Amino acid sequence: MLLTAPGCGGRDARLPGVNLVIITIDTLRFDRLGCYGYESIRTPMIDEWAREGVLFRDAIASVPLTLPSHTTFLTGQFPPKTGVHDNGAYTLGEEKTTIAEYLKKAGYQTGAILSAFPLNRKYGLNQGFDTYRDDIPREFVLYDERLISGPKAYNLQFESEQRRAEQVTPLVKEWLDSLNDDPFFLWLHYFDPHGIYDPPPPFSDMYSDLAYPSDLYDAEVTYLDHHLRDVKRLLEDRGVYDNTIILFTADHGEGLGDHLERYHDQFIYDTTVQIPFVIAGGAVPDEWPRMVSAPVRSADVLPTFLELAGVSHEDDIDGISLVPYLDGVEPFPEDLTQYVESYSPQHNLCVRLFGLRKNGWKYIEAPTPELYNLAEDPGETTNLADRHITKAAELRQELLAMIDSAEDIPEEVDFESRKKLEALGYIQRTERRIEMAENQEADPKDMARSIDGLHESMEYFTYGMLDSSLAVSLRLMEIFPGQPRIYDNVGNLQIRLGYYEDAVRTFRGVIQTQPRYIKGYFWAGMAYLRLEQFPEAARYLGKASAMDPTLDIARYNLGVALARSGDYSNAVREWETLIQNGSDDRSIQLAKRSMVDVKKALEEAKETGRPIQIETD
């Protein structure tokens, strides 16, 4: 069923032939902009759009994560309907209709310029776009010398698949130059200021008086703002700015340490789901209000833009058109339901989170339910669920009705996609928390200190401060026993730093209390390998490989330990198995090279009678 966009009453387009632009900024917290009251930052272009257009003070994204959040923007549907809940593991179905498909059918030229791998066309958001520029250059330039010399430099430079704001502007010009006189729809996605925060000079020193991470985060935002000025200039030079509506917004915010969240996907507090939302451009009618305090959602973008263009849409959407309210035909609804969720806590062995904001209240469904009075407690610091039981039950009932029919069919994340997502700080392979029953999951609130500590350790690691990273991880291991990611951090760091005997003691102790922790055998085996105690190395690595045949790096190093023990035939057998069945390309290539070296050394020893001299990685 097709409907005229809500509020049209069958009339013509509100703004006939208007050009439509959506600019989404990844990880931009709404309260870090001058127009939202943050006085410590310089964002002149964004502030200019806010003055000339309409600034919405209470806009909410459905998910604090790139792919599912953008899916709601483009479809007008919340995640329970789109079926897209996380990065990498979900694809928008072809049966869904995007705003680009509606507008293309109505004669619009459609284009998208993307800046990060989570929005790659393989995840389905390219539907309806004539041009979808997800062809991101392989090399990502780093500026901070600590990052350049750090252990994650290669991953950040060559596996993260992201582009900076300065690389977007030439693509915008190229696309605009290719257009005819028909109206156009353009979606621009910027990945700045997503972590790791590495603004280029001179922006990098602009806020040196602020503490980390505000100094670098704010610098990235100002750098982004500088390049948004170029977008406005391109539209003006082409003579189309006065007939263009621009939505400036973000897919989600950033924790920046609030609620013990450094980044953005483990909770659904307003720090990460409340977003900037500004409708600007030369075509904004003079009679529209300059500021709106009523609630709006990312799902409202599709019906709003379609009504402006006079395009009909299907009725199975969650958003509403804002046009009648902007025109003053009706007052903005104050009781709009704002839905939020995050599936990301499951990567840390916690429950998924679901929430609802309505009439100034916010409810979060979790093992310990949460209820906040946002008018009195905008920072969400005082949980009122036990004091306002009726209100919590009312919101919970409405929330459960929304999620009971949710589509949830995750896909296996392929190895190459996993590498790119991990390089961007997303999605880690992890074993279940060891002592948990199979059906037990934790409340993310109870794991906040652990997760924040892991992020702190990873920041030290990324900047090459390995001893500091290890100190944090060892402290976490004592406070939160039984967490594989913490153990893995300790093992990786002790091996990298050459603390092999410490690693042996650490992981032999861990194995005694946690015998099902597979990587414990791996890390102990690696330590023995570095100590050149090859039989012990083979024993522990063999145990790890037997417990998890897909742990390719364990099988490769088992072959190394066997070869160095003189058991060449079994070493070759392990490498052949890895080459045949493995998925980790690096381990496979190492196995091929080592197998050639061993076979060559065996032939030379047979011909010369000299002892075998072989080096393996």
C-alpha positions as CSV (number, residue, x, y, z in Angstrom):
1,M,0.0,0.0,0.0
2,L,1.3,3.5,-0.9
3,L,0.3,6.6,1.0
4,T,0.7,10.2,0.2
5,A,3.3,11.4,2.8
6,P,1.5,12.1,6.1
7,G,0.1,15.7,6.3
8,C,0.1,16.2,2.5
9,G,-3.7,15.9,2.2
10,G,-3.1,15.0,-1.4
11,R,-1.6,18.4,-2.3
12,D,1.5,18.9,-4.4
13,A,5.1,18.9,-3.1
14,R,5.7,21.3,-0.3
15,L,8.9,22.4,-2.1
16,P,8.6,21.4,-5.8
17,G,11.8,20.3,-7.4
18,V,13.8,20.8,-4.2
19,N,17.2,19.2,-3.9
20,L,17.7,17.1,-0.8
21,V,21.0,16.5,1.1
22,I,21.5,14.4,4.2
23,I,24.9,14.8,6.0
24,T,25.5,12.2,8.7
25,I,28.5,12.6,10.9
26,D,29.7,9.4,12.6
27,T,30.1,9.6,16.4
28,L,29.2,13.3,16.8
29,R,27.8,14.0,20.2
30,F,25.2,16.7,20.1
31,D,26.4,18.7,23.1
32,R,29.9,19.2,21.6
33,L,28.7,21.8,19.1
34,G,28.5,25.6,19.6
35,C,24.9,25.7,18.4
36,Y,23.9,23.3,21.2
37,G,25.6,25.4,23.9
38,Y,29.1,24.0,24.0
39,E,31.3,27.2,24.3
40,S,34.7,25.5,24.2
41,I,34.6,24.6,20.6
42,R,34.7,26.4,17.2
43,T,32.1,25.0,14.7
44,P,31.3,28.1,12.6
45,M,29.7,26.2,9.6
46,I,27.5,24.0,11.7
47,D,26.5,27.0,13.8
48,E,25.7,29.0,10.7
49,W,23.3,26.3,9.5
50,A,21.7,26.2,12.9
51,R,21.1,29.9,12.8
52,E,19.7,30.0,9.3
53,G,17.7,26.8,9.6
54,V,15.8,24.8,12.2
55,L,17.6,23.3,15.2
56,F,15.9,20.4,17.0
57,R,16.9,20.0,20.6
58,D,15.5,16.5,21.3
59,A,16.5,14.2,18.4
60,I,17.2,10.5,19.0
61,A,19.0,7.9,16.9
62,S,17.7,4.4,17.3
63,V,21.0,2.7,17.7
64,P,24.5,3.9,18.8
65,L,26.1,2.1,16.0
66,T,26.9,3.0,12.3
67,L,25.1,0.5,10.1
68,P,21.8,0.0,12.0
69,S,21.4,3.7,12.8
70,H,21.9,4.7,9.1
71,T,19.4,2.0,8.1
72,T,16.7,3.7,10.1
73,F,17.6,7.1,8.5
74,L,17.2,5.6,5.1
75,T,14.1,3.4,5.6
76,G,12.0,5.3,8.2
77,Q,11.8,2.1,10.2
78,F,13.2,1.2,13.7
79,P,15.5,-1.8,13.8
80,P,12.8,-4.3,14.9
81,K,11.4,-3.8,11.4
82,T,14.6,-3.3,9.3
83,G,16.1,-6.4,10.9
84,V,19.5,-4.6,11.0
85,H,20.8,-4.5,14.5
86,D,24.7,-4.5,14.4
87,N,27.6,-3.8,12.2
88,G,28.9,-6.5,10.0
89,A,26.4,-9.3,10.9
90,Y,23.2,-7.9,9.2
91,T,22.2,-6.8,5.6
92,L,19.2,-4.7,4.7
93,G,16.8,-7.0,2.7
94,E,16.0,-6.1,-0.9
95,E,12.3,-6.1,0.0
96,K,12.9,-3.0,2.1
97,T,12.5,0.4,0.4
98,T,15.0,3.2,1.0
99,I,14.5,6.9,0.6
100,A,16.8,6.8,-2.4
101,E,14.6,4.2,-4.2
102,Y,11.5,6.4,-3.6
103,L,13.2,9.5,-4.9
104,K,14.9,7.8,-7.9
105,K,11.5,6.5,-9.0
106,A,10.2,10.1,-8.8
107,G,12.9,11.3,-11.1
108,Y,15.6,12.3,-8.7
109,Q,19.3,11.8,-9.3
110,T,20.7,9.9,-6.3
111,G,24.2,9.7,-4.9
112,A,26.0,8.7,-1.7
113,I,29.5,9.2,-0.6
114,L,30.6,7.0,2.3
115,S,33.6,7.3,4.5
116,A,33.9,3.9,6.4
117,F,33.6,0.2,5.8
118,P,30.5,-0.5,7.9
119,L,28.4,1.2,5.2
120,N,29.9,-0.9,2.4
121,R,27.3,-1.8,-0.3
122,K,27.5,-5.4,0.8
123,Y,25.2,-4.5,3.7
124,G,22.4,-3.3,1.4
125,L,22.2,0.5,1.9
126,N,23.1,1.1,-1.7
127,Q,19.6,0.3,-2.8
128,G,18.2,3.1,-5.0
129,F,21.5,5.1,-5.4
130,D,22.7,5.8,-8.9
131,T,26.2,6.4,-7.4
132,Y,27.4,4.8,-4.2
133,R,31.0,5.8,-3.5
134,D,32.2,3.2,-1.0
135,D,35.5,2.8,-2.9
136,I,37.7,3.9,0.0
137,P,41.4,4.1,-0.6
138,R,43.4,1.4,1.1
139,E,45.8,3.7,2.9
140,F,44.5,5.9,5.8
141,V,47.1,8.6,6.7
142,L,48.0,8.9,10.4
143,Y,49.4,12.1,11.9
144,D,50.1,11.3,15.6
145,E,53.7,9.9,15.8
146,R,52.6,7.6,18.6
147,L,50.1,5.9,16.4
148,I,52.6,5.7,13.5
149,S,55.1,3.9,15.6
150,G,52.6,1.9,17.6
151,P,51.8,-1.8,17.3
152,K,48.4,-1.1,15.6
153,A,49.9,1.3,12.9
154,Y,49.4,-1.3,10.1
155,N,45.9,-2.1,11.0
156,L,44.9,1.6,11.2
157,Q,46.7,2.5,8.0
158,F,45.8,-0.4,5.8
159,E,42.9,-2.4,7.2
160,S,40.6,0.2,8.8
161,E,39.0,1.3,5.4
162,Q,38.0,4.8,6.3
163,R,38.5,8.2,4.7
164,R,39.0,11.7,6.1
165,A,36.7,14.7,5.5
166,E,39.3,16.3,3.2
167,Q,38.9,13.3,0.9
168,V,35.1,13.7,0.6
169,T,35.0,17.2,-0.9
170,P,36.6,16.3,-4.3
171,L,34.1,13.4,-4.6
172,V,31.2,15.8,-4.0
173,K,32.4,18.1,-6.7
174,E,32.9,15.2,-9.1
175,W,29.3,14.0,-8.4
176,L,27.7,17.4,-8.7
177,D,29.6,18.0,-12.0
178,S,28.0,14.8,-13.4
179,L,24.4,16.0,-12.9
180,N,21.8,17.4,-15.2
181,D,19.2,19.9,-14.3
182,D,16.8,17.4,-12.6
183,P,16.6,17.5,-8.8
184,F,19.0,15.4,-6.8
185,F,19.3,13.6,-3.5
186,L,22.7,13.3,-1.9
187,W,23.8,11.4,1.2
188,L,27.2,12.5,2.6
189,H,28.7,10.4,5.4
190,Y,31.7,11.6,7.3
191,F,33.7,9.3,9.7
192,D,35.4,12.1,11.6
193,P,35.3,12.3,14.7
194,H,35.1,8.5,15.2
195,G,38.0,7.1,17.2
196,I,40.9,6.7,17.1
197,Y,41.1,10.5,17.5
198,D,43.9,11.7,15.2
199,P,43.1,15.2,13.9
200,P,45.6,16.6,11.4
201,P,47.6,19.8,12.0
202,P,46.9,22.6,12.7
203,F,43.7,21.3,14.3
204,S,45.5,18.8,16.5
205,D,46.9,21.6,18.8
206,M,43.8,23.7,18.8
207,Y,42.4,22.5,22.1
208,S,45.6,21.6,23.9
209,D,44.3,23.3,27.1
210,L,41.6,20.6,27.4
211,A,42.2,17.2,28.9
212,Y,42.2,14.0,26.8
213,P,40.0,12.9,25.1
214,S,38.2,16.3,24.7
215,D,41.3,17.9,23.2
216,L,41.5,15.5,20.3
217,Y,37.8,14.8,19.9
218,D,36.9,18.5,19.8
219,A,39.8,19.0,17.3
220,E,38.3,16.4,15.0
221,V,34.9,18.1,15.2
222,T,36.4,21.5,14.2
223,Y,38.4,19.8,11.4
224,L,35.2,18.3,10.1
225,D,33.3,21.7,10.3
226,H,36.1,23.3,8.3
227,H,35.5,20.9,5.4
228,L,31.7,21.2,5.6
229,R,32.2,24.8,4.5
230,D,33.5,23.4,1.2
231,V,30.3,21.5,0.7
232,K,28.2,24.7,1.0
233,R,30.6,26.5,-1.3
234,L,30.2,23.7,-4.0
235,L,26.4,23.9,-3.8
236,E,26.6,27.7,-4.1
237,D,29.0,27.6,-7.0
238,R,26.7,25.3,-8.9
239,G,23.8,27.7,-8.2
240,V,21.7,25.1,-6.4
241,Y,22.1,26.0,-2.7
242,D,19.0,28.3,-2.7
243,N,16.9,25.3,-3.9
244,T,18.4,22.8,-1.5
245,I,17.3,21.4,1.9
246,I,20.1,20.0,4.0
247,L,19.7,17.8,7.1
248,F,22.8,17.9,9.3
249,T,22.8,15.1,11.8
250,A,24.8,12.2,13.3
251,D,24.3,8.5,13.5
252,H,25.1,8.5,17.2
253,G,27.1,10.2,19.9
254,E,30.1,9.3,22.0
255,G,30.4,8.4,25.7
256,L,33.6,10.4,26.4
257,G,33.8,8.8,29.8
258,D,30.2,9.5,30.9
259,H,28.5,6.4,32.5
260,L,32.0,4.7,32.3
261,E,31.7,4.5,28.5
262,R,34.6,5.9,26.5
263,Y,33.0,5.1,23.1
264,H,29.5,4.5,22.0
265,D,27.9,1.1,21.7
266,Q,27.7,-0.6,25.1
267,F,24.9,1.6,26.5
268,I,21.8,3.5,25.3
269,Y,22.1,6.6,27.5
270,D,21.5,9.9,25.8
271,T,25.2,10.6,25.6
272,T,25.3,8.1,22.7
273,V,21.8,8.2,21.2
274,Q,20.9,11.9,21.4
275,I,22.1,13.5,18.1
276,P,22.4,16.9,16.5
277,F,19.5,17.5,14.1
278,V,19.5,20.7,12.0
279,I,17.4,21.3,8.9
280,A,19.2,24.0,6.9
281,G,19.9,25.1,3.3
282,G,18.7,28.0,1.1
283,A,15.2,26.4,0.6
284,V,14.2,26.5,4.3
285,P,10.9,28.5,4.3
286,D,11.1,31.8,6.3
287,E,8.0,30.8,8.3
288,W,9.5,27.7,9.8
289,P,10.6,28.0,13.5
290,R,14.2,28.4,14.3
291,M,14.2,26.0,17.2
292,V,12.1,22.9,18.1
293,S,12.1,21.4,21.6
294,A,9.6,18.6,20.8
295,P,11.0,15.0,20.4
296,V,11.9,13.7,16.9
297,R,13.6,10.6,15.7
298,S,16.0,9.5,12.9
299,A,13.0,7.5,11.5
300,D,11.2,10.8,10.7
301,V,13.7,11.8,8.0
302,L,12.3,9.6,5.2
303,P,8.7,10.8,5.5
304,T,9.7,14.4,6.0
305,F,12.0,14.5,3.0
306,L,9.4,12.7,0.8
307,E,6.7,15.1,1.7
308,L,8.9,18.0,0.8
309,A,9.4,16.4,-2.6
310,G,5.8,15.3,-3.0
311,V,6.6,11.6,-3.1
312,S,4.4,8.9,-1.7
313,H,5.7,6.1,0.5
314,E,4.5,2.7,1.9
315,D,2.6,2.7,5.1
316,D,4.8,0.3,7.0
317,I,7.2,2.9,8.5
318,D,7.7,4.1,12.0
319,G,8.6,7.7,11.3
320,I,6.2,10.7,10.8
321,S,6.6,13.7,8.5
322,L,7.6,16.8,10.4
323,V,6.4,19.1,7.6
324,P,2.9,19.9,9.0
325,Y,4.4,20.9,12.3
326,L,7.1,23.0,10.7
327,D,4.4,24.7,8.6
328,G,2.5,25.4,11.8
329,V,-0.6,23.4,10.7
330,E,-0.4,21.4,13.9
331,P,1.6,21.7,17.1
332,F,4.6,19.3,17.4
333,P,3.5,16.1,19.3
334,E,5.1,16.0,22.7
335,D,4.3,12.3,23.3
336,L,6.3,10.9,20.4
337,T,7.8,7.5,21.2
338,Q,11.6,7.4,20.7
339,Y,12.9,3.8,20.4
340,V,16.5,2.9,21.1
341,E,18.5,-0.4,21.3
342,S,22.0,-1.8,21.3
343,Y,23.0,-5.4,20.5
344,S,26.7,-4.6,21.0
345,P,26.9,-5.6,24.7
346,Q,26.6,-9.2,23.5
347,H,30.1,-9.0,22.2
348,N,31.1,-8.5,25.8
349,L,28.9,-11.4,27.0
350,C,26.2,-9.0,28.2
351,V,22.5,-8.8,27.4
352,R,21.2,-6.7,24.6
353,L,19.7,-3.4,25.6
354,F,16.3,-1.9,24.6
355,G,14.8,1.4,25.6
356,L,12.0,3.9,25.2
357,R,11.8,7.7,25.6
358,K,8.3,9.2,26.0
359,N,6.8,12.2,27.7
360,G,10.0,13.1,29.4
361,W,10.7,9.6,30.8
362,K,13.1,7.0,29.6
363,Y,12.9,3.3,30.3
364,I,15.8,0.8,29.7
365,E,15.1,-3.0,29.7
366,A,18.0,-4.7,31.4
367,P,18.5,-7.3,34.2
368,T,18.3,-4.3,36.5
369,P,15.6,-2.2,34.7
370,E,16.2,1.6,34.6
371,L,13.8,4.5,34.6
372,Y,14.8,8.2,34.4
373,N,12.9,11.4,34.6
374,L,14.8,13.3,31.9
375,A,13.3,16.7,32.7
376,E,14.8,16.5,36.2
377,D,17.7,14.2,35.5
378,P,19.0,14.8,31.9
379,G,22.3,13.0,32.8
380,E,20.4,9.8,33.7
381,T,22.1,9.4,37.0
382,T,19.2,8.4,39.3
383,N,17.4,5.2,38.5
384,L,13.7,5.6,39.5
385,A,12.5,2.2,38.4
386,D,11.8,1.0,42.1
387,R,10.1,4.3,43.0
388,H,7.8,4.7,39.9
389,I,6.8,1.1,39.3
390,T,3.6,1.9,37.4
391,K,5.4,4.2,35.0
392,A,8.2,1.7,34.4
393,A,5.6,-1.1,33.7
394,E,3.7,1.2,31.3
395,L,6.8,2.0,29.2
396,R,8.0,-1.6,29.4
397,Q,4.7,-2.9,28.0
398,E,4.9,-0.5,25.1
399,L,8.6,-1.4,24.5
400,L,8.0,-5.2,24.6
401,A,5.2,-4.8,22.0
402,M,7.7,-3.2,19.7
403,I,10.5,-5.8,20.0
404,D,8.4,-9.0,20.3
405,S,8.1,-9.2,16.5
406,A,11.6,-8.0,15.8
407,E,13.4,-9.4,12.8
408,D,16.8,-10.9,13.9
409,I,18.7,-13.0,11.5
410,P,22.4,-12.4,12.0
411,E,24.9,-13.5,9.4
412,E,28.3,-15.0,9.8
413,V,30.9,-12.2,9.5
414,D,33.6,-13.2,7.0
415,F,37.2,-13.0,7.9
416,E,38.1,-10.0,5.7
417,S,35.1,-8.0,7.0
418,R,36.0,-8.9,10.6
419,K,39.5,-7.6,10.1
420,K,38.2,-4.3,8.8
421,L,35.7,-3.9,11.6
422,E,38.2,-4.8,14.2
423,A,40.6,-2.2,12.8
424,L,37.9,0.4,13.3
425,G,37.4,-0.7,16.9
426,Y,34.3,-2.9,16.3
427,I,33.4,-6.5,16.8
428,Q,35.9,-8.9,18.5
429,R,35.9,-12.6,18.5
430,T,35.6,-13.8,22.1
431,E,34.9,-16.9,24.1
432,R,32.0,-16.9,26.6
433,R,32.9,-15.8,30.1
434,I,34.2,-19.0,31.4
435,E,32.3,-19.6,34.6
436,M,28.9,-18.6,33.1
437,A,26.1,-21.0,32.6
438,E,25.3,-21.2,28.9
439,N,22.1,-19.2,29.2
440,Q,23.4,-16.6,31.6
441,E,24.3,-13.1,30.5
442,A,25.4,-10.0,32.5
443,D,24.0,-6.6,32.8
444,P,26.3,-4.1,30.9
445,K,26.1,-1.8,33.9
446,D,27.8,-4.5,36.1
447,M,30.5,-4.9,33.5
448,A,31.1,-1.2,32.8
449,R,34.3,-1.0,34.8
450,S,35.7,-4.0,33.1
451,I,34.8,-2.8,29.6
452,D,36.1,0.7,30.3
453,G,39.4,-0.8,31.6
454,L,39.7,-2.9,28.4
455,H,39.3,0.2,26.4
456,E,41.9,2.1,28.5
457,S,44.3,-0.8,28.0
458,M,43.7,-0.8,24.3
459,E,44.3,3.0,24.1
460,Y,47.7,2.6,25.8
461,F,48.4,-0.3,23.4
462,T,47.5,1.7,20.3
463,Y,49.7,4.5,21.4
464,G,52.6,2.1,22.0
465,M,52.5,2.4,25.8
466,L,52.7,-1.4,26.3
467,D,53.8,-1.5,30.0
468,S,50.9,0.8,30.9
469,S,48.6,-1.3,28.9
470,L,49.8,-4.5,30.7
471,A,49.5,-2.9,34.1
472,V,45.8,-2.0,33.5
473,S,45.1,-5.5,32.2
474,L,46.7,-7.2,35.1
475,R,44.7,-5.1,37.5
476,L,41.5,-6.0,35.6
477,M,42.4,-9.7,35.7
478,E,42.5,-9.6,39.5
479,I,39.2,-7.6,39.8
480,F,37.3,-9.5,37.1
481,P,38.4,-13.1,36.9
482,G,37.0,-15.3,34.2
483,Q,37.0,-12.8,31.4
484,P,38.7,-14.1,28.2
485,R,39.3,-10.7,26.7
486,I,41.2,-9.6,29.7
487,Y,43.3,-12.8,29.8
488,D,44.0,-12.3,26.1
489,N,45.2,-8.8,26.6
490,V,47.6,-10.0,29.3
491,G,48.9,-12.8,27.2
492,N,49.4,-10.7,24.1
493,L,51.3,-8.0,26.1
494,Q,53.5,-10.4,28.1
495,I,54.6,-12.1,24.9
496,R,55.2,-8.8,23.1
497,L,57.2,-7.4,26.0
498,G,59.3,-10.5,26.3
499,Y,58.0,-11.4,29.8
500,Y,57.9,-15.1,28.9
501,E,58.4,-16.6,32.3
502,D,55.7,-14.3,33.7
503,A,53.3,-15.5,30.9
504,V,54.0,-19.1,31.8
505,R,53.2,-18.5,35.5
506,T,50.2,-16.4,34.6
507,F,48.5,-18.9,32.2
508,R,49.4,-22.1,34.0
509,G,47.7,-20.5,37.0
510,V,44.7,-19.5,34.8
511,I,44.4,-23.0,33.3
512,Q,44.3,-24.6,36.8
513,T,41.2,-22.6,37.7
514,Q,39.7,-22.2,34.2
515,P,40.5,-25.4,32.3
516,R,38.1,-24.6,29.5
517,Y,39.8,-21.4,28.6
518,I,41.3,-22.4,25.3
519,K,43.5,-19.4,24.7
520,G,45.2,-20.0,28.1
521,Y,46.9,-23.1,26.6
522,F,47.8,-21.0,23.6
523,W,49.4,-18.2,25.6
524,A,51.3,-20.7,27.8
525,G,52.5,-22.5,24.6
526,M,53.6,-19.2,23.0
527,A,55.6,-18.3,26.1
528,Y,57.3,-21.8,26.1
529,L,58.0,-21.4,22.4
530,R,59.8,-18.0,23.0
531,L,61.7,-19.7,25.9
532,E,62.8,-22.4,23.4
533,Q,61.2,-25.1,25.6
534,F,59.8,-26.8,22.5
535,P,58.3,-30.0,23.9
536,E,56.3,-28.0,26.4
537,A,55.3,-25.5,23.7
538,A,54.0,-28.3,21.5
539,R,52.1,-29.8,24.4
540,Y,50.2,-26.6,25.2
541,L,49.7,-25.5,21.6
542,G,48.5,-28.9,20.7
543,K,45.9,-28.7,23.5
544,A,44.7,-25.3,22.2
545,S,44.5,-26.6,18.7
546,A,42.6,-29.7,19.7
547,M,40.1,-27.7,21.8
548,D,39.5,-25.2,18.9
549,P,40.5,-26.6,15.5
550,T,39.6,-23.1,14.0
551,L,42.3,-21.3,16.0
552,D,44.7,-21.2,13.1
553,I,47.5,-19.3,14.8
554,A,47.7,-22.1,17.4
555,R,48.0,-24.7,14.7
556,Y,50.7,-22.8,12.9
557,N,52.8,-22.3,16.0
558,L,52.2,-25.9,17.0
559,G,54.0,-26.8,13.7
560,V,56.8,-24.4,14.7
561,A,57.2,-26.1,18.1
562,L,57.2,-29.5,16.5
563,A,59.8,-28.5,13.8
564,R,62.1,-27.0,16.4
565,S,61.7,-30.2,18.5
566,G,62.9,-32.2,15.4
567,D,59.5,-33.7,14.6
568,Y,59.4,-32.4,11.1
569,S,56.9,-34.9,9.7
570,N,54.2,-33.9,12.2
571,A,55.1,-30.2,11.8
572,V,54.4,-30.5,8.0
573,R,51.2,-32.4,8.8
574,E,49.9,-29.6,11.0
575,W,50.7,-27.0,8.4
576,E,49.1,-29.0,5.6
577,T,45.9,-29.2,7.7
578,L,46.0,-25.5,8.3
579,I,46.5,-24.7,4.6
580,Q,43.6,-27.0,3.7
581,N,41.1,-25.9,6.4
582,G,42.2,-22.6,7.8
583,S,40.7,-19.1,7.3
584,D,43.4,-16.8,8.7
585,D,45.3,-15.7,5.6
586,R,48.4,-14.7,7.6
587,S,48.7,-18.0,9.4
588,I,48.2,-19.9,6.1
589,Q,50.9,-17.9,4.4
590,L,53.3,-18.5,7.3
591,A,52.5,-22.2,7.2
592,K,53.3,-22.4,3.4
593,R,56.6,-20.6,3.8
594,S,57.7,-22.6,6.8
595,M,56.7,-25.9,5.1
596,V,58.8,-25.0,2.1
597,D,61.7,-24.2,4.4
598,V,61.4,-27.4,6.3
599,K,61.2,-29.6,3.2
600,K,64.2,-27.8,1.6
601,A,66.2,-28.2,4.7
602,L,65.4,-31.9,4.9
603,E,66.5,-32.4,1.3
604,E,69.8,-30.5,1.9
605,A,70.5,-32.6,5.0
606,K,69.8,-35.8,3.1
607,E,72.2,-34.8,0.3
608,T,75.0,-33.4,2.5
609,G,74.7,-35.3,5.7
610,R,75.0,-32.1,7.7
611,P,72.7,-31.4,10.6
612,I,69.5,-29.5,9.7
613,Q,69.7,-25.7,10.2
614,I,66.3,-24.2,10.0
615,E,64.7,-20.9,11.1
616,T,60.9,-20.7,11.4
617,D,58.8,-17.7,12.5
